[in-house]
Amino acid sequence: MAEVKIPELAESITEGTIASWLKGVGDSVEKGENILELETDKVNVEVISEESGVITELKAEEGDTVEVGQVVAVVDESGEGSSPEGKEEEGKESSASKDEEKDSASKEESKDEETSKEDSKDESEDESKDEGTDRIVASPAARKLAREKGLSLKEINAGDPRGHVRSQDVENHEASKKNQEAESKKSESKPEKQQSNAQPEKPVIREKMSRRRQTIAKRLHEVKQNTAMLTTFNEVDMTNVMELRKRKKEAFQEKHDGTRLGFMSFFTKASVAALRQFPAVNAEIDGDEMIYKQFYDIGVAVSTEEGLVVPVVRDCDRKTFAEIEADIASLATKAIEKKLSLDEMTGGSFTITNGGVFGSLLSTPIMNGTQAGILGMHTIQKRPVAMPDGSVEVRPMMYIALSYDHRVIDGKDSVNFLKTIKELIENPEDLLLEG
């Protein structure tokens, strides 16, 4: 028998959740074939079987959390499951045991019935003896009335001092009995009325958070708790960059095999130039030390059905606009199709998120992991702007935001960093000089 274990994935990943089983008990599996999909904090991975054979046991169910190295399935390398003959024998044994249990149960029931009959017989004999010794004195009219109403003379309290039961005693007893029953019904009906007057429960849907959603919630909460996060804002006149795109987008797309010229490459290049001028924004804290990164791996936030993921575009300082656009498009497609690798999700030094694609006018983005800053782009909106000559023009404007860790970055550097990006976007030709 071969065991299927959860493999080591990365240093930071110690467990995962079984998203789905691709094979079941009794299914044949080849060596290297995928048998389950595992959802981790960052990506979904498929676990393979190291041996060929037949799956005889699944040791975990879909939705279970499993750790690295844990056995989750057993594969019979001989390719044989449990034989049909064995199953038939097991079935015969189980049916025989069931018959024995039924026989013993029926015997016990018959004994219980005999015992209960004897007990009831003894009780009736005792009652008849009691009646013979304690005979109640009652008038013929009272006896007749009690029989008609189905009452026992023992239950009736006699008004006569000598204990003689009369017909009015029977009537009084019946009236008091009816009053008691009415009161008990009223007390039982009160909680029912209160319950009916209460507001009906509102409909809700309760479902367990996915592992990725749990991780997103945990990481964002950690960032808020463990950093001194502040956000500074500025606005960018997008007129020049939009005109440049309009002039060059067709030629750019033809030259670079269909790659489109978007705004992300401009902001990525502008971020790299600003990071070079203000290295603290490209740093992070490690204990009592500051780590200043000498590389420019920019994370780009991508929205998927399961939540936000941040794949990383490597070496943006050495890539062209076309290469950056192609990498962003490729990573976004992989993210949506759940095909991102762990290497494509780790190691970023700075992050850009574009809430403008969803219509966000202004926001305060939360930093990603241990990074010291994140740039937020927003929707382009035409607004009246005062020009240097005093005139007012309607211009396409975008609010941009920099959320930063104040422990690492001073306010002066954060403001100047964002101002540098604004100046470069408003004068896109300067990006060629920076590149």
Disulfide bonds with the S-S distance in Angstrom:
none
